[in-house]
Amino acid sequence: MVAVIFAVQVMVACSSTAPKETRQWQPTTITDLKSVAGKWQGLLVRNPRNREDDWVTFSIGETGAYEFVSYRMIGVFSGKGKLVLTDGKLSAKSDKGGQMTLQLYADSGSSERMLRAEAKDGEGFHYWADLKRESQTLSPRRASDP
């Protein structure tokens, strides 16, 4: 009986909470490399999926030089190269057959921006990440972090 009353209270409490804000992401043209230069972070997802997604840091220089790094349980996944701005999007190709595209998005209700990265490596794996500026994200803390 106590469990039933508790369950009803939980359902009422959950239904009365305010709905979560939803972002209205709209594709935005990248006009120059300086406008997206800096550190971006987010979850890196691979298809086919792994058990866990990985946190990635993606750095873009004002000249288009980029570097990314993701620390995983099995080791470091990283890369670097040069981005090219074409038709309002960034793209890069690797010497191992990989390719990547980055599209900038802006939230119409705030000044928040996001870079959506989509990539395919030379082995045929697909990756994507919704990246936010480092100051807009909180990286996941590991148990060993202070």
Backbone as CSV, one residue per row, in Angstrom:
resi,resn,N_x,N_y,N_z,CA_x,CA_y,CA_z,C_x,C_y,C_z
1,MET,0.821,-1.193,0.000,0.000,0.000,0.000,0.869,1.262,0.000
2,VAL,1.919,1.259,0.834,2.826,2.404,0.886,3.492,2.599,-0.469
3,ALA,3.842,1.505,-1.125,4.485,1.595,-2.435,3.556,2.217,-3.462
4,VAL,2.275,1.908,-3.409,1.310,2.470,-4.359,1.167,3.971,-4.134
5,ILE,1.074,4.391,-2.886,0.951,5.819,-2.577,2.205,6.547,-3.039
6,PHE,3.372,5.975,-2.782,4.628,6.583,-3.214,4.672,6.705,-4.735
7,ALA,4.268,5.659,-5.447,4.280,5.677,-6.913,3.364,6.765,-7.445
8,VAL,2.181,6.922,-6.855,1.250,7.968,-7.290,1.850,9.346,-7.045
9,GLN,2.501,9.558,-5.893,3.124,10.839,-5.593,4.231,11.151,-6.594
10,VAL,5.015,10.154,-6.951,6.097,10.355,-7.922,5.522,10.736,-9.278
11,MET,4.460,10.048,-9.698,3.842,10.363,-11.002,3.288,11.778,-11.013
12,VAL,2.637,12.197,-9.941,2.089,13.550,-9.862,3.212,14.571,-9.879
13,ALA,4.263,14.310,-9.118,5.392,15.236,-9.068,6.054,15.362,-10.429
14,CYS,6.221,14.258,-11.125,6.860,14.291,-12.444,5.986,15.000,-13.471
15,SER,4.693,14.835,-13.386,3.811,15.451,-14.373,3.633,16.941,-14.129
16,SER,3.937,17.406,-12.922,3.734,18.820,-12.631,4.999,19.647,-12.810
17,THR,6.101,19.017,-13.173,7.320,19.783,-13.378,7.249,20.500,-14.712
18,ALA,7.917,21.619,-14.782,7.910,22.422,-16.005,8.615,21.673,-17.117
19,PRO,8.115,21.796,-18.351,8.777,21.109,-19.463,10.166,21.682,-19.702
20,LYS,11.040,20.834,-20.166,12.409,21.226,-20.462,12.428,22.157,-21.679
21,GLU,13.305,23.154,-21.624,13.440,24.053,-22.768,13.934,23.277,-23.975
22,THR,13.384,23.591,-25.123,13.876,22.971,-26.353,14.538,24.042,-27.194
23,ARG,15.613,23.664,-27.778,16.360,24.575,-28.644,15.746,24.561,-30.038
24,GLN,15.807,25.682,-30.695,15.349,25.809,-32.077,16.579,26.054,-32.953
25,TRP,17.317,24.986,-33.224,18.557,25.102,-33.992,18.248,25.349,-35.457
26,GLN,18.863,26.394,-35.995,18.717,26.745,-37.408,20.097,26.761,-38.058
27,PRO,20.248,26.139,-39.239,21.550,26.197,-39.928,21.942,27.651,-40.187
28,THR,23.203,27.936,-39.959,23.731,29.288,-40.128,24.983,29.209,-40.998
29,THR,25.128,30.145,-41.885,26.290,30.181,-42.770,27.536,30.595,-41.994
30,ILE,28.619,29.885,-42.216,29.914,30.278,-41.664,30.526,31.251,-42.668
31,THR,30.762,32.482,-42.229,31.258,33.511,-43.152,32.780,33.562,-43.216
32,ASP,33.431,33.224,-42.105,34.892,33.177,-42.096,35.362,32.250,-40.983
33,LEU,36.593,31.815,-41.077,37.148,30.862,-40.110,37.273,31.464,-38.715
34,LYS,37.534,32.775,-38.637,37.686,33.423,-37.332,36.406,33.334,-36.507
35,SER,35.252,33.286,-37.161,33.983,33.259,-36.427,33.744,31.945,-35.697
36,VAL,34.456,30.890,-36.069,34.306,29.594,-35.399,35.609,29.126,-34.742
37,ALA,36.632,29.973,-34.760,37.913,29.610,-34.145,37.732,29.450,-32.639
38,GLY,38.442,28.493,-32.076,38.386,28.259,-30.637,38.170,26.792,-30.342
39,LYS,37.884,26.504,-29.058,37.666,25.112,-28.621,36.177,24.822,-28.551
40,TRP,35.812,23.674,-29.085,34.445,23.180,-29.083,34.463,21.794,-28.456
41,GLN,33.379,21.420,-27.759,33.329,20.116,-27.096,31.946,19.504,-27.223
42,GLY,31.914,18.183,-27.142,30.640,17.478,-27.149,30.848,15.977,-27.188
43,LEU,29.741,15.252,-27.263,29.799,13.796,-27.337,30.054,13.357,-28.769
44,LEU,31.004,12.471,-28.925,31.321,11.890,-30.224,30.614,10.539,-30.310
45,VAL,29.776,10.389,-31.310,28.992,9.167,-31.487,29.482,8.466,-32.745
46,ARG,29.627,7.157,-32.653,30.086,6.369,-33.788,28.976,5.441,-34.254
47,ASN,28.888,5.236,-35.552,27.947,4.286,-36.135,28.762,3.279,-36.939
48,PRO,28.758,2.001,-36.627,27.900,1.375,-35.626,28.282,1.833,-34.225
49,ARG,27.274,1.873,-33.343,27.422,2.414,-31.997,28.348,1.560,-31.142
50,ASN,29.070,2.243,-30.268,29.841,1.603,-29.210,28.946,1.491,-27.981
51,ARG,29.443,0.851,-26.963,28.686,0.799,-25.709,28.532,2.192,-25.118
52,GLU,29.581,2.984,-25.203,29.549,4.335,-24.657,30.047,5.312,-25.702
53,ASP,29.447,6.497,-25.695,29.926,7.555,-26.567,31.121,8.224,-25.883
54,ASP,31.943,8.907,-26.653,33.152,9.518,-26.121,33.059,11.037,-26.169
55,TRP,33.664,11.685,-25.185,33.745,13.143,-25.147,34.885,13.579,-26.049
56,VAL,34.651,14.576,-26.881,35.673,15.038,-27.812,35.874,16.540,-27.654
57,THR,37.123,16.962,-27.773,37.468,18.381,-27.821,37.991,18.660,-29.221
58,PHE,37.421,19.679,-29.857,37.747,20.018,-31.234,38.224,21.467,-31.249
59,SER,39.471,21.693,-31.635,40.045,23.041,-31.663,40.209,23.503,-33.102
60,ILE,39.780,24.737,-33.370,39.883,25.321,-34.706,40.699,26.599,-34.606
61,GLY,41.737,26.700,-35.427,42.543,27.912,-35.480,41.978,28.896,-36.495
62,GLU,42.397,30.138,-36.405,41.905,31.188,-37.300,42.290,30.956,-38.757
63,THR,43.290,30.107,-39.000,43.710,29.808,-40.370,43.024,28.555,-40.920
64,GLY,42.211,27.881,-40.079,41.540,26.659,-40.503,42.214,25.394,-40.030
65,ALA,43.379,25.534,-39.386,44.027,24.348,-38.824,43.133,23.818,-37.705
66,TYR,42.963,22.492,-37.659,42.135,21.914,-36.605,42.845,20.741,-35.964
67,GLU,42.397,20.432,-34.765,42.905,19.306,-34.019,41.769,18.797,-33.151
68,PHE,41.615,17.482,-33.066,40.616,16.931,-32.156,41.245,15.822,-31.342
69,VAL,40.684,15.613,-30.154,41.172,14.543,-29.286,40.015,14.020,-28.439
70,SER,39.973,12.707,-28.314,38.992,12.035,-27.484,39.736,10.964,-26.699
71,TYR,39.658,11.055,-25.369,40.321,10.076,-24.505,39.314,8.984,-24.179
72,ARG,39.633,7.765,-24.611,38.725,6.639,-24.430,39.390,5.592,-23.558
73,MET,38.589,4.665,-23.082,39.124,3.595,-22.240,40.177,2.768,-22.988
74,ILE,40.021,2.648,-24.298,40.952,1.823,-25.068,42.110,2.620,-25.646
75,GLY,42.138,3.932,-25.404,43.226,4.754,-25.903,42.737,6.089,-26.427
76,VAL,43.635,6.828,-26.999,43.339,8.160,-27.501,42.950,8.079,-28.975
77,PHE,41.885,8.780,-29.324,41.461,8.927,-30.713,41.675,10.390,-31.042
78,SER,42.546,10.677,-32.015,42.875,12.075,-32.297,43.203,12.253,-33.769
79,GLY,43.242,13.508,-34.175,43.597,13.827,-35.543,43.789,15.320,-35.699
80,LYS,44.329,15.706,-36.816,44.513,17.123,-37.117,44.588,17.290,-38.613
81,GLY,44.397,18.525,-39.045,44.429,18.810,-40.471,44.051,20.252,-40.740
82,LYS,43.533,20.485,-41.930,43.192,21.838,-42.377,41.751,21.843,-42.871
83,LEU,40.957,22.764,-42.349,39.571,22.927,-42.776,39.491,23.897,-43.941
84,VAL,38.540,23.651,-44.833,38.298,24.516,-45.985,36.871,25.035,-45.870
85,LEU,36.692,26.334,-46.075,35.369,26.948,-46.031,34.796,27.003,-47.442
86,THR,33.674,26.299,-47.636,33.020,26.248,-48.941,31.507,26.296,-48.740
87,ASP,30.846,27.207,-49.417,29.387,27.319,-49.351,28.864,27.395,-47.925
88,GLY,29.566,28.126,-47.050,29.102,28.348,-45.690,29.324,27.203,-44.731
89,LYS,30.021,26.152,-45.169,30.325,24.999,-44.316,31.821,24.743,-44.327
90,LEU,32.293,24.051,-43.299,33.691,23.652,-43.242,33.817,22.190,-43.639
91,SER,34.907,21.862,-44.306,35.138,20.464,-44.676,36.634,20.183,-44.643
92,ALA,36.927,18.880,-44.528,38.319,18.435,-44.526,38.364,17.011,-45.050
93,LYS,39.483,16.668,-45.654,39.729,15.302,-46.109,41.068,14.865,-45.551
94,SER,41.147,13.584,-45.184,42.410,13.072,-44.653,43.131,12.282,-45.735
95,ASP,44.416,12.080,-45.512,45.198,11.309,-46.472,44.883,9.818,-46.393
96,LYS,44.090,9.397,-45.392,43.720,7.990,-45.240,42.309,7.718,-45.747
97,GLY,41.733,8.674,-46.477,40.419,8.455,-47.076,39.240,8.954,-46.273
98,GLY,39.473,9.560,-45.142,38.380,10.093,-44.326,37.939,11.466,-44.816
99,GLN,36.714,11.824,-44.463,36.216,13.156,-44.798,35.287,13.636,-43.692
100,MET,35.202,14.970,-43.548,34.427,15.556,-42.475,33.775,16.842,-42.960
101,THR,32.563,17.101,-42.452,31.849,18.344,-42.734,31.367,18.925,-41.409
102,LEU,31.471,20.238,-41.265,30.967,20.916,-40.072,29.993,22.002,-40.506
103,GLN,28.807,22.001,-39.905,27.765,22.986,-40.174,27.495,23.743,-38.879
104,LEU,27.448,25.062,-38.965,27.146,25.894,-37.802,25.639,26.023,-37.654
105,TYR,25.150,25.935,-36.415,23.739,26.130,-36.089,23.643,27.196,-35.011
106,ALA,22.550,27.944,-35.030,22.288,28.949,-33.999,20.895,28.721,-33.442
107,ASP,20.752,28.950,-32.143,19.450,28.845,-31.492,18.747,30.181,-31.650
108,SER,17.552,30.151,-32.229,16.822,31.392,-32.493,16.367,32.084,-31.210
109,GLY,16.297,31.365,-30.092,15.845,31.951,-28.840,16.961,32.450,-27.937
110,SER,18.208,32.253,-28.336,19.343,32.700,-27.525,20.515,32.984,-28.460
111,SER,21.637,33.288,-27.874,22.832,33.532,-28.690,23.694,32.285,-28.795
112,GLU,23.161,31.144,-28.351,23.937,29.908,-28.347,24.160,29.384,-29.764
113,ARG,25.377,28.874,-29.996,25.720,28.294,-31.292,26.242,26.882,-31.095
114,MET,26.130,26.086,-32.147,26.576,24.700,-32.110,27.184,24.356,-33.466
115,LEU,28.259,23.584,-33.441,28.838,23.036,-34.667,28.447,21.568,-34.735
116,ARG,27.805,21.158,-35.802,27.487,19.745,-36.000,28.545,19.171,-36.929
117,ALA,29.305,18.232,-36.402,30.358,17.576,-37.171,29.863,16.214,-37.625
118,GLU,30.054,15.917,-38.891,29.733,14.603,-39.447,30.957,14.139,-40.213
119,ALA,31.356,12.899,-39.960,32.588,12.406,-40.581,32.468,10.932,-40.931
120,LYS,33.306,10.531,-41.854,33.435,9.128,-42.236,34.926,8.859,-42.337
121,ASP,35.377,7.801,-41.635,36.802,7.500,-41.705,37.103,6.574,-42.876
122,GLY,38.363,6.308,-43.096,38.795,5.483,-44.218,38.327,4.042,-44.135
123,GLU,37.891,3.593,-42.947,37.407,2.229,-42.771,35.890,2.132,-42.916
124,GLY,35.235,3.271,-43.171,33.794,3.258,-43.377,32.955,3.543,-42.143
125,PHE,33.573,3.814,-40.992,32.813,4.164,-39.796,32.327,5.610,-39.903
126,HIS,31.101,5.850,-39.479,30.529,7.192,-39.481,30.567,7.743,-38.057
127,TYR,30.861,9.026,-37.932,30.918,9.708,-36.645,30.115,10.993,-36.746
128,TRP,29.560,11.424,-35.617,28.946,12.737,-35.569,29.025,13.260,-34.146
129,ALA,28.997,14.595,-34.039,29.043,15.249,-32.732,28.384,16.613,-32.846
130,ASP,27.598,16.959,-31.840,27.066,18.306,-31.702,27.966,19.015,-30.705
131,LEU,28.751,19.959,-31.209,29.797,20.598,-30.421,29.380,22.004,-30.000
132,LYS,29.630,22.330,-28.746,29.388,23.686,-28.249,30.712,24.274,-27.813
133,ARG,30.781,25.596,-27.809,32.012,26.251,-27.368,32.367,25.779,-25.974
134,GLU,33.648,25.667,-25.721,34.121,25.126,-24.446,33.506,25.853,-23.253
135,SER,33.324,27.154,-23.334,32.755,27.900,-22.210,31.271,27.591,-22.002
136,GLN,30.583,27.010,-23.011,29.164,26.690,-22.910,28.920,25.271,-22.426
137,THR,29.970,24.471,-22.305,29.793,23.066,-21.928,30.539,22.763,-20.650
138,LEU,30.087,21.753,-19.984,30.798,21.208,-18.842,31.259,19.824,-19.237
139,SER,32.565,19.625,-19.251,33.062,18.307,-19.636,32.769,17.315,-18.518
140,PRO,32.559,16.070,-18.898,32.272,15.072,-17.867,33.477,14.894,-16.955
141,ARG,33.227,14.759,-15.678,34.299,14.564,-14.717,34.552,13.086,-14.532
142,ARG,35.781,12.736,-14.440,36.163,11.365,-14.163,36.372,11.220,-12.649
143,ALA,36.291,10.024,-12.165,36.437,9.772,-10.732,37.782,10.276,-10.204
144,SER,38.802,10.309,-11.040,40.128,10.731,-10.607,40.307,12.247,-10.629
145,ASP,39.332,12.995,-11.192,39.427,14.450,-11.239,39.249,15.022,-9.833
146,PRO,39.930,16.156,-9.543,39.772,16.785,-8.215,38.398,17.404,-8.053
